[in-house]
Amino acid sequence: MIEFRCPNCNKLLGKIDGVAEIKCPRCRITFRMDNRNKIVIERLERR
């Protein structure tokens, strides 16, 4: 498991093992993380 931090504000969002979708409470951006392939997909939230 590796730590996942928000690239914008550096807040620790969790420890990831596998695939996860996490929303940063500060930036309100949802990140989709794939730990196996080391891919981070950023997605903006709609209001």
Secondary structure as a PSIPRED ss2 file (coil, helix, strand):
# PSIPRED VFORMAT (PSIPRED V4.0)

   1 M C   1.000  0.000  0.000
   2 I E   0.000  0.000  1.000
   3 E E   0.000  0.000  1.000
   4 F E   0.000  0.000  1.000
   5 R E   0.000  0.000  1.000
   6 C C   1.000  0.000  0.000
   7 P C   1.000  0.000  0.000
   8 N C   1.000  0.000  0.000
   9 C C   1.000  0.000  0.000
  10 N C   1.000  0.000  0.000
  11 K C   1.000  0.000  0.000
  12 L E   0.000  0.000  1.000
  13 L E   0.000  0.000  1.000
  14 G E   0.000  0.000  1.000
  15 K E   0.000  0.000  1.000
  16 I E   0.000  0.000  1.000
  17 D C   1.000  0.000  0.000
  18 G C   1.000  0.000  0.000
  19 V E   0.000  0.000  1.000
  20 A E   0.000  0.000  1.000
  21 E E   0.000  0.000  1.000
  22 I E   0.000  0.000  1.000
  23 K E   0.000  0.000  1.000
  24 C C   1.000  0.000  0.000
  25 P C   1.000  0.000  0.000
  26 R C   1.000  0.000  0.000
  27 C C   1.000  0.000  0.000
  28 R C   1.000  0.000  0.000
  29 I E   0.000  0.000  1.000
  30 T E   0.000  0.000  1.000
  31 F E   0.000  0.000  1.000
  32 R E   0.000  0.000  1.000
  33 M E   0.000  0.000  1.000
  34 D E   0.000  0.000  1.000
  35 N C   1.000  0.000  0.000
  36 R C   1.000  0.000  0.000
  37 N C   1.000  0.000  0.000
  38 K C   1.000  0.000  0.000
  39 I E   0.000  0.000  1.000
  40 V E   0.000  0.000  1.000
  41 I E   0.000  0.000  1.000
  42 E E   0.000  0.000  1.000
  43 R E   0.000  0.000  1.000
  44 L E   0.000  0.000  1.000
  45 E C   1.000  0.000  0.000
  46 R C   1.000  0.000  0.000
  47 R C   1.000  0.000  0.000
